[in-house]
Each structure stands twice: as structure tokens, then as C-alpha cells.
Amino acid sequence: MANKTLLVLFAVGGLAAGIAASRFFLNPASEKVNAATTSASVPFPNQGEAVIGKPHPAFNLIDLQGKPRNSNEWNGKVVIVNFWATWCPPCVKEMPALMQLRAAYQAKGFEIVGVALDTKDAVSAFIDPLGIDYPILLAEQEGIGLSQEYGNQLGALPYSVIMDRQGIIRHTISGELSYAKGENLIKPLL
């Protein structure tokens, strides 16, 4: 009898924890956080704070055409470095907003750099039908460590970092980035 009671208590506790977690992670009010007053996005508000105000870590990765690309290539621009994977639904969902941001602000010195934590074959098959027009770099497993260097201690995807023209990290975003939030964060840096 005691074992059944204990099992029921664990089940009820697990259900309550699941409901609380879903409300926390899926709460639309979390998008209403004032982007100008926070450096990281809900649901992980302290994620990335350690890198805010610091120069971006340099990296060398290969793009989809096999060309070596260096992070210093985008010096002098406001840049969003977006860590993502093909198997990540929020990553896919935010891609149209990222393309819209690039289209609206590229002429003012803005760029998006996608860092895929996936294989070349998976990324190529995924990207081609979507018409992604910003640089996509292949990081595979190396991308996990790189995203941690950029402040992603929890390994969340998508994870974005916004750098100013001097290559200083100004904002980190854990989770999906909307057009409105991205615009609010990059416009003061342009």
C-alpha cells in the first residue's frame, strides 16, 4: 500500500512539474519582455550574461560550398550569430523572421550568420527549399562548444548573439527570435 501511495505521489508531482514547465516555456507573455531592458530572452533570463559587453570569440568554419569563413569577415557590421539545427522546430520557425531582418537592414550594415549544429548533407537538403539567403556555416558537434563560448551554457537552440560593429556582444537570445524583437535589438546598433 505504501508503495502505491508513493507511486501516486510521484506521478502527481511529475504531472504538476510538467504543467508548470509547459506554462513557463510556452507562456506568450514571455515575448512581451522589453527587449531594450534585457540582455537575454526569457525563458532563460540569465543565460549569456557573462559574455555581454565582451568581444566575440573568433571562429573558423566552412560554409555550404566548402569555403572557409572567419568570424572577423563581418567586422564593421551589426551581426546576429544564430546557432540552430535542422531538427529544432523553433529554429525553423524563426528563419523567415531572420530573412526579413536581413532584407530590411542589410543595406545599413547588418548581417546574419547561421551556425548549423548539423551535418552538411542534412543542412543542404534542409536549406535549399527554404531559400535561406544569409551565410550558413557548418559546425556539427564543434558548434556546441562554440555556442557555449558565446554564452549558451544551457545548450539551448535556437540561440542567437547580437554583436555591434566593433564585434562586442550586446545581446543574447535563448529561444526563438521574432522579427519585432530582433528589430528592437539591432536598430540602436546600426
N, C-alpha and C positions, 0 to 999 in steps of 0.2 A: 504494500500500500504506500509506504514512504517513497519507494522508487517511482511509482506512478505520479504521485504528487510533485516530486522533484522534476520529473519529466514535463509535466504540465506547466510548472512554473518557468522552466527554461524555454518552453515553446511560446508562452505568453510574453516572456521577456524578449525573445528573439523577434516576435511579431511587432512589439512596441518599438524596438530598436529599428527595425526595417521601416516602419511608418515614419518615425522621426527622421531617419536618414533621407527617405524619399522627399519629405517636406522640405528638409534643409537643402538638398541638392536640386530639387525641381521647383523651388519657390520662385515664381516670376518676379516677386518683389526684389530679389537679389539683383536683377538687372537695373533696378532703379537707384542703385548706389551712385552718388555723384562721382563721375569719373575724374573730375578735376581735383577731388579731395582724397582720392585713394590711389595708392601705387599698385595695388594688386586687386584682382577681381574676386568677388565672392564666388565660390564657396570656400576658398582658402585665402582669407584676407591677409595673412602674414607671409604667404609664400612669395618668395622673390625679393623680399625687403632687403636682404643682405647685399644684393647687387645694385640696388637703386643708387644712382649718383657715381657709379664706378665705370671705368672704361670697359667696353665689351670684350670678352675673351676672343682672341683670334682663332680662326679655324681655316682649314683647307679641306674642301670636299669636292667631289666630282658631280657635275650636272648630268642630266639625262643623255646628253650627247657624248659623254665621256670626257668633257673638258674640265681641267682642274680650275676650281674657283676659290678665291681667297676672300675672307670677310672684309678685308681692307679695300676691296674693289668698290664698295659702296660708301667709302668715306666721303664726307661732304653732303650726304643725303640724310633725310629722316628715313629710318628703316624700321619695318616690322620684321623680325625674325620669327617665323611661325613653325613650331615643331608639331608634326602631325603624322598620322599613319592611315593607310587605306582602310583598315579595319575599325576605325574610330568614327562612329556616326556624327558626333558633334564637330569633328574635324571637317567632314564632308559638308555638313550643314553651313559652316561659316565661310566656305570657299567663295560663293557668289558675293558675299559682302566684301571679302578681301579683294576680289577682282574689281568691284565697283569703287572701292577706295583707291586702288591703283589708277583706274581710269580717270577719276576725278582729280587726283593730286600728283600724278607722275610729272606733269609739266612744271610743277612747283618744287621739284627736287625730292620726291617721295618714292620709295621702293619697298616692295615686299619680297622677302626671300623665304621660300618654303623649304624646310629641312625635314625630309621624309625618313621616318624610322622604319624603313621597309626595304625590300629588295628592288633592284632595277626593273625586273620583269613585272612585279606587282604594281609598281608606281607607273611605269609606262602604259600598261594596259588600263590603268585607272584614269590617268590624266588625259590621255588622248581624246576620249569622248567628251570630256568636260570643257575642253578649250582653255585650260589654265594658261594665262599669258605672262605670269611672273616667273622668275627663276626658281626651279625646283632642284634642290641638291640632295644627293643620296648619302644618308648617314648610317643606315641599317642599325646594328647594335651600338656602334660608336655614338650614335645620336643620343642615347640615354645619358651617357656621361657628359656629352656636350650640353644637353639641356640642363643638367644639374649645375654645370659651370655657369649657366645663365640664370640660375636661381630656382630651378624646378626640382626642389628637394623631394617632393612627393611623387614625381614621375607622372604627373597629370598630363593628359592630352585632350584637346589641343592646349598648347602653352605658347604664348606669344610674348615677345620682348620688344619694346619700342625704344629706339635709340635716337638721340639728337644728331645734328650734323657733325658734331665733334666725336661721335662714337660713344657717348656716355649713355648708359642705360637710364631711362627716365620712368618707364612703367613696365610692369609685368602683369600678364593676364592669364589666370588659370581658368580654362574652360572656353566656351565659345565666345568669340568676339563679334559683336554686331556692328553694322555699318555706323550707326549713331555713336556708339561708344568709341569705336576706332577714330571716327572723325573728331570727336571731342578731345581725344588724347593727342592726335597728331597736329591739328591746326595750330595750336600755340607754338609748336616747334618749327613750323615751316617758315 
